Amino acid sequence: MEWLTGPFEVTFVQRALWGGVLVSAICAMAGTWVVLRGMAFLGDAMSHGLLPGVALSALLGGNLLVGALVSAAVMTAGVTALGRRPKLSEDTGIGLLFVGMLSLGVIIVSRSQSFAVDLTGFLFGDVLAVREQDLALLGGALLLALGVSALGHRAFLALAFDPRKAQTLGLRPRLAHAVLLGLLALAIVASFHIVGTLLVLGLLIAPPAAALPWARGVRGVMVLAALLGMSATFGGLLLSWHLSTAAGATVSALAVGLFFLSHLASGIRDRRRARPARVRPATYRLRKT
C-alpha cells in the first residue's frame, strides 16, 4: 500500500490534498447551479475575466487574490448590467466581456518581464504550491459559500426552474441572479490559484454534471459533487505523483473522466430499466377426460 499512501506523507502533497478538498466543496455548491441553469459559458468567461486584475497585481507586486476579486466584481457587475438590456442577448454581453477582459489581461501581462511564466501560472495554477495561509483563505471562502448557498437556496431554486414564478413569489430574481454570480465568482477566485482558470471548469462543472443522474434533489447533487471532486483530487494527485504529470491538469482530467463514467453507467442503468420484462408463455395442464 506504499504506492497509495506514500505520496501523501509529503507535506506539500498533504496541503495540495486539503486545498483540493476545500476547492471541491466550494465548486460543488456553485457548480450545481451552473449546471442546472446551463451557465457553463458564463463560468468560462468569468474564469478568464480574472486575468486583468491578476496581471495588474503581478505587475505592481500586489496580492494576486485581491486583483482576482476586483476583476470578478467587474465581471459580475458587467454581466448583471448587460443582462438587463432587452435588446442585447445575455450570451452576446458575456461574449463581449469575455473577449474584452481577456484581451486587456494579455495586454497588461505583456508588459511583464516574465510573460510566459505569469500567464502559464494563471491558466494552469500550481496545486502543489498551496500554503497554509491559502488553506485558511479557502476555509473562509467555504464558510462564506455555505452561508450564501443556505440563505439563497430558495431563490436560486426558483430562479433555476421558473424565473417568472420567482418574481411572483417576491424572491427578487434579479438580485438572486446577481448573488448567484457572486457565488460563482467566489468559487472561481478561490480555485484559480489551485488548478488555474483554464482547468477550474473541470471541478466547477464535471462533478455536479456527474452527480446529476444519481442524486435526488439539489442538495444531494451538491453533496455527491463534492465527494466526486474530492475523489478526483485524491486520484489526480496520486496519478500525478507516480506518472510525473501536471497535478492540476491531472485532477481536472480525472474529474472529467468521472463525468463520462457516470453518464455511461447511468445510460446502462436506464436501458435496463426501460427493457420490457420477458413474458413467459403460460403452460397449461391438460386434464384427462
Summary of the structure (lengths in Angstrom):
residues: 289
radius of gyration: 22.6
end to end distance: 74.1
largest distance: 105.0
contacts: 976
relative contact order: 0.16
helix: 80%
strand: 0%
